[in-house]
């Protein structure tokens, strides 16, 4: 299909860009899958993983995850490879000599990079979360040892506005929380009622908590009302999974909307690691921009002929790329520690390396 406004050279570069990218990505993914199979084959055999599950539940969902994860790096290698080849075949000189400006030459590159960035964003937010859920479930069943959760102590949660829950200890094995209390406050901040129980136990048949040896103090305008008993079903707006420390990978299985809701819930419950979830959310938007930035760096570097040929371009470019990706992780750790704002932490690498990309673009041969 011919896109209006595009020149023959535009279509030529877009085909080169996307074709080389798909080929390079496919080759690397084949190698990654082969190495992954050799590493995990013994576990698959030992746990008797069905071949159908290995192919469709694991590797079919493994491929898009790693493709998006390393897409900026593959984008950069693609740009360096075919642009350097064009430069050493004097194609770039011929294009610029024909009257096409360097700025106009960037158009097909940025169109291609934008398509890849949009694909990365769409996959990361709407396809990969569901794929990750299946992949992680497969790993837990046939590869990794299911996590063992320890007894948690002194759990405080705000489960609803004005409703606070406390459990001194909770056992995930028995699904029992000891020395339970729940407080309800009015909109004015006055205590309306407080419930105490020796322990609460999850009843999976009715999906409710049963409080044992309980008493409730209700504070009214007329005084205080005391209710006690041996056993009562109660709703505390929590499930057993809410008492368990969340796995690091849980956010990988959520879409943007689900992740937003999850963060709101964690904030309401007073979770201490909300910054980690915010970084995951902001990174969903910031990460695709690395494709555009690395494309600009790649073009600016590879259009110049230097001694040492393509190897020098690739070497210097890989140094910038890996330092870029490393800086992303480095800045995020500062946000997790509370040193800087999570939104700023995810965008600082893009801003810094965007400036570097523009500087290299200014120095590129015109």
C-alpha positions in Angstrom: 0.0 0.0 0.0 1.4 3.4 -1.0 1.2 6.1 1.7 0.5 9.6 0.3 3.3 12.1 0.9 6.1 9.5 1.1 8.9 9.5 -1.4 10.5 6.4 -2.9 13.5 6.8 -0.6 11.1 6.9 2.4 9.5 3.6 1.5 12.9 2.2 0.8 14.2 3.2 4.3 11.0 2.1 6.1 11.2 -1.4 4.4 14.9 -1.6 5.3 14.2 -0.5 8.9 11.2 -2.7 9.7 12.5 -5.7 7.6 15.9 -5.7 9.3 14.3 -5.2 12.7 12.0 -8.2 12.3 14.8 -10.4 11.0 17.2 -9.4 13.8 14.6 -9.9 16.4 13.5 -13.3 15.1 17.1 -14.5 15.0 17.9 -13.4 18.5 14.6 -14.8 19.9 15.3 -18.2 18.3 18.7 -18.2 20.1 17.1 -17.1 23.4 14.4 -19.8 23.2 17.0 -22.5 22.4 19.1 -21.5 25.4 16.0 -21.2 27.6 14.9 -24.7 26.6 18.4 -26.2 27.3 18.3 -24.5 30.8 14.8 -25.6 31.8 14.5 -28.9 30.0 15.4 -31.0 33.1 12.7 -29.1 35.2 10.1 -29.7 32.5 10.9 -33.4 32.3 11.1 -33.8 36.1 7.7 -32.1 36.6 6.2 -33.8 33.6 5.2 -30.6 31.8 2.9 -31.3 28.8 4.4 -30.4 25.4 1.2 -28.4 24.6 1.6 -26.4 27.7 5.3 -25.8 27.1 4.6 -24.4 23.6 1.3 -22.6 24.0 1.3 -21.6 27.7 5.0 -20.8 28.1 6.9 -20.0 24.9 4.1 -18.5 23.0 3.8 -16.0 25.9 7.5 -15.8 26.5 8.3 -14.5 23.0 6.3 -11.2 23.1 7.5 -10.4 26.6 11.2 -10.6 25.6 10.6 -9.0 22.3 9.2 -5.9 23.9 11.8 -6.0 26.7 14.7 -5.8 24.2 13.0 -4.0 21.4 14.9 -0.7 22.0 18.3 -2.5 21.8 17.2 -4.3 18.6 16.0 -1.1 17.1 19.3 0.6 17.7 21.3 -2.4 16.2 19.0 -2.4 13.2 19.5 1.3 12.6 23.3 1.1 13.0 23.5 -2.0 10.8 21.6 -0.9 7.7 22.4 2.8 7.9 26.2 2.2 8.2 25.9 -0.1 5.2 24.1 2.6 3.3 26.8 5.1 4.3 29.7 2.9 3.2 27.9 2.3 -0.1 27.7 6.1 -0.5 23.9 5.9 -0.6 23.6 8.5 2.2 25.9 10.9 0.2 23.9 10.3 -2.9 20.6 11.0 -1.1 21.9 14.3 0.5 23.5 15.4 -2.8 20.2 15.0 -4.5 18.8 17.9 -2.5 17.1 16.0 0.3 18.1 17.5 3.7 19.3 15.5 6.6 16.2 16.6 8.5 14.0 15.2 5.8 16.0 12.0 5.7 15.0 11.5 9.4 11.3 11.3 8.5 11.2 7.6 7.4 13.4 6.7 10.4 11.1 8.4 12.9 8.0 6.9 11.2 9.4 3.4 11.6 10.5 4.1 15.2 7.1 5.5 16.0 5.4 2.4 14.7 7.7 0.2 16.8 7.1 2.4 19.8 3.3 2.3 19.4 3.5 -1.5 19.0 5.6 -1.8 22.1 3.2 0.4 24.1 0.1 -1.6 22.9 1.7 -4.9 23.6 3.0 -3.9 27.0 -0.4 -2.6 28.2 -2.9 -4.8 26.5 -1.4 -8.1 25.3 1.6 -8.9 27.5 -0.1 -8.7 30.9 -2.4 -11.5 30.0 0.5 -13.4 28.4 2.6 -12.9 31.5 -0.2 -14.3 33.7 -0.1 -17.5 31.8 3.7 -17.6 31.6 4.1 -17.0 35.3 1.5 -19.5 36.2 3.3 -22.1 34.0 6.6 -21.3 35.7 5.1 -21.7 39.2 3.7 -25.1 38.2 6.4 -26.6 36.1 9.6 -24.7 36.7 9.9 -22.5 39.8 9.2 -23.7 43.3 5.9 -22.0 44.4 6.7 -19.3 46.9 6.4 -20.1 50.6 5.0 -17.3 52.6 6.1 -16.7 56.2 3.9 -15.6 59.1 3.4 -11.9 58.9 3.3 -9.6 62.0 1.7 -6.3 62.9 -0.4 -5.9 59.8 -2.1 -2.5 59.4 -4.5 -1.9 56.6 -7.0 0.9 55.6 -9.5 -1.2 53.8 -12.1 1.6 53.1 -12.2 5.3 53.8 -12.5 5.5 57.6 -12.1 1.7 58.2 -8.9 0.4 59.6 -7.9 -3.2 60.3 -5.1 -4.6 62.5 -3.9 -8.2 62.8 -1.0 -9.0 65.2 0.0 -12.2 63.3 -1.3 -13.9 60.2 -0.6 -17.4 58.9 -1.0 -18.0 55.2 -1.1 -21.8 55.7 -4.0 -21.9 58.1 -5.5 -18.6 56.9 -5.9 -17.4 60.5 -5.2 -13.9 61.8 -4.6 -13.5 65.6 -5.5 -10.6 67.8 -7.7 -8.9 65.2 -9.3 -5.4 65.5 -11.3 -3.2 63.2 -12.1 0.5 63.7 -14.7 2.6 61.9 -14.5 6.4 61.9 -17.1 8.9 60.8 -16.4 11.6 58.1 -15.6 14.0 61.0 -12.9 11.6 62.3 -14.8 10.4 65.3 -14.6 6.7 66.3 -18.0 5.1 65.6 -17.2 1.4 66.5 -14.4 -0.9 67.3 -14.4 -4.7 67.0 -12.0 -7.0 68.8 -11.6 -10.8 68.2 -9.2 -13.4 69.5 -8.7 -14.5 65.9 -10.3 -14.5 62.5 -10.4 -17.5 60.1 -11.2 -17.5 56.4 -14.2 -19.6 55.4 -13.6 -20.5 51.7 -17.1 -22.0 51.3 -18.8 -18.6 51.8 -15.8 -16.4 51.1 -16.1 -14.6 54.5 -14.1 -14.3 57.7 -15.3 -15.8 60.9 -14.4 -13.9 64.1 -14.0 -16.0 67.2 -14.4 -14.7 70.8 -15.3 -11.2 69.7 -16.8 -8.1 71.2 -17.9 -4.9 69.5 -18.0 -1.4 71.0 -20.4 0.9 69.3 -20.2 4.6 70.2 -23.5 6.5 69.8 -24.7 9.9 70.9 -26.4 8.3 73.9 -23.4 6.4 75.1 -21.6 3.2 74.4 -23.1 -0.2 73.3 -21.2 -3.4 73.9 -21.9 -6.6 71.9 -20.0 -9.8 72.4 -20.2 -13.5 71.4 -18.4 -16.7 70.6 -18.5 -16.6 66.8 -19.8 -14.3 64.0 -19.3 -14.0 60.3 -17.9 -10.6 59.4 -16.9 -8.6 56.3 -13.5 -6.8 56.5 -13.1 -6.0 52.8 -10.0 -8.2 52.6 -9.2 -11.7 51.3 -6.3 -13.9 52.4 -4.2 -12.8 49.4 -4.3 -9.2 50.7 -2.4 -10.3 53.8 0.4 -11.9 51.8 3.4 -9.8 50.6 2.8 -9.2 46.9 5.1 -11.0 44.5 7.4 -8.8 42.5 5.9 -9.9 39.2 2.3 -9.3 40.0 2.2 -5.9 38.2 3.5 -7.6 35.0 0.1 -9.3 34.8 -2.0 -6.1 34.9 -3.1 -3.7 32.2 -2.8 0.1 32.7 -6.3 0.3 34.1 -5.9 -2.6 36.5 -2.5 -1.3 37.6 -4.1 2.1 38.4 -6.8 0.5 40.5 -4.3 -1.7 42.2 -2.1 1.3 43.1 -5.2 3.1 44.5 -6.0 0.1 46.6 -2.4 -0.2 47.9 -2.4 3.5 48.9 -5.7 3.0 50.7 -4.3 0.1 52.6 -1.1 2.0 53.5 1.3 -0.2 51.6 5.0 0.8 51.9 6.0 -0.1 48.4 3.6 2.0 46.3 6.7 3.6 44.6 7.6 0.3 43.0 4.1 0.1 41.4 4.1 3.7 40.3 7.5 3.1 38.6 5.9 0.2 36.7 3.0 2.4 35.7 5.1 5.3 34.5 7.5 3.0 32.8 4.8 1.7 30.6 4.6 5.2 29.0 8.3 6.2 29.3 9.9 3.0 27.9 8.5 3.2 24.3 10.2 6.7 23.9 13.6 5.0 24.2 12.9 3.5 20.8 12.7 7.0 19.3 15.7 8.3 21.2 17.9 5.3 20.2 16.8 5.6 16.6 18.0 9.2 16.5 21.3 8.3 18.2 21.8 5.4 15.7 21.2 7.5 12.6 23.4 10.4 13.9 26.3 8.0 14.5 26.0 5.7 11.5 25.7 8.3 8.7 29.4 9.3 9.3 32.2 7.4 7.8 35.0 6.7 10.4 38.1 4.5 10.6 37.2 1.1 11.8 34.0 1.0 9.9 30.7 -0.3 11.2 32.4 -1.9 14.3 33.2 1.6 15.7 29.5 2.7 15.2 28.2 -0.4 16.9 30.7 -0.3 19.7 30.1 3.3 20.6 26.4 2.9 20.1 26.1 -0.1 22.3 28.0 1.7 25.0 25.4 4.5 24.9 22.5 2.0 24.7 23.6 -0.1 27.7 24.5 3.0 29.7 21.0 4.3 28.9 19.3 1.1 30.0 21.5 0.9 33.1 20.7 4.5 34.0 17.0 3.7 33.7 17.4 1.0 36.4 19.7 3.2 38.5 17.3 6.1 38.6 14.4 3.8 39.5 16.2 2.5 42.5 16.5 6.0 43.8 12.7 6.4 43.5 12.1 3.1 45.3 14.2 4.4 48.1 12.1 7.6 48.2 15.0 9.9 47.2 13.2 11.2 44.0 9.7 11.2 42.6 8.8 8.0 40.7 7.5 10.0 37.7 10.7 12.0 37.5 12.8 8.8 37.9 11.3 7.1 34.9 11.6 10.2 32.7 15.1 11.5 33.7 16.9 8.9 31.4 14.7 9.9 28.4 15.4 13.6 29.0 19.1 13.2 29.5 19.7 10.8 26.5 17.2 12.8 24.5 19.6 15.8 24.9 22.5 13.5 23.9 20.6 12.4 20.9 19.9 15.9 19.8 23.6 16.9 20.3 24.7 14.0 18.1 22.1 14.9 15.5 23.5 18.5 15.4 27.0 17.1 14.8 26.0 14.6 12.2 27.2 15.3 8.6 24.6 17.3 6.7 
